[in-house]
Amino acid sequence: SFIGPGRVAVPSHFFKVVLVQTGAHRVMHAAIVPNSATTGQPLLTFLTTVDEVERRTGLDFFADLPDDEESLLEAQLSSPD
């Protein structure tokens, strides 16, 4: 959608992707949050896979990882501990 006389674009959603590495262990976390009142809803409500964020944004995150590891990690739905 757009707002104001200058027709400024307002995103419908925000996303966050994170790669966490502890020693040799890696895990990815991703969330897509609507740009609307989400009062009282826990972040867990908006968790998704990195694959889903990539599909919706057209971006390719973590492309420098080995392909087999990237494919495995990006497909996993991980919740923060």
N, C-alpha and C positions, 0 to 999 in steps of 0.2 A: 504494500500500500504506500501511498504518498501523503505527505502533510505539508501545510503551509503554502504561501503564494509561490515559493520557489520550487514546489513539488519535490521535496526531499524524500528519498526512498527510505522506508522504515522496514527492516527485516522482520519477517514473520516468526523467525526462530533464531536462536544462537546455538553454537556448538562448541564443544571442547573435546579434544583428543589428547591423551597423555600416554607416553611410554615410560614405564617404571622399570628400572634395572637394579636388582640387588645381587651383587656378585655376577654370576653367569645367568641368573634367572631373570626373564623379562615377562612383563604382562602389560597389556594395553587396556585403557579405560576410555570410554566415550559416552557422551551425553548430547542430546538435542533437546533444548528447552524452548518452549514457546515464548514469544515476546508479548506476554499478557500476564494478567494477575494469576499467580500460581500459589498464592498464600496457603500455607499449611501443607503443601504437597512436598514430600521428601524427594531429594535428588534421585533416589533409587527409582522413582516413577519414570524418570526420563533417560535412564541408562539404555544404551544400544551398543551395537558393534561399530568398530572403525569402518568395516565394510559398508555399513548403512550410511554413515556420515559421508564416505567417499561417493557412494551412489547418489546421494541427494545433493552434494555440492559440486561434483565433477572434479574434485581434487584428489591427488594421490599422495597420501601421507606415508612416511617411513619407506620410501622407495629405495633407499640405500641398504636396507636390510636384505639378507639373502632371501630370494623369492619364496622358498619353502617355509621359512620362518615367518616372513611377512604374511603369507596367506593363512597360516595357522593362527597367528596372534590376532590378526584383523577380523577373523570370523568368530572369535570367542566373545561371549558376553560376560564381562568381569565386573564385579561390584567391589568398591573400595572396602578395605578391611577396617 
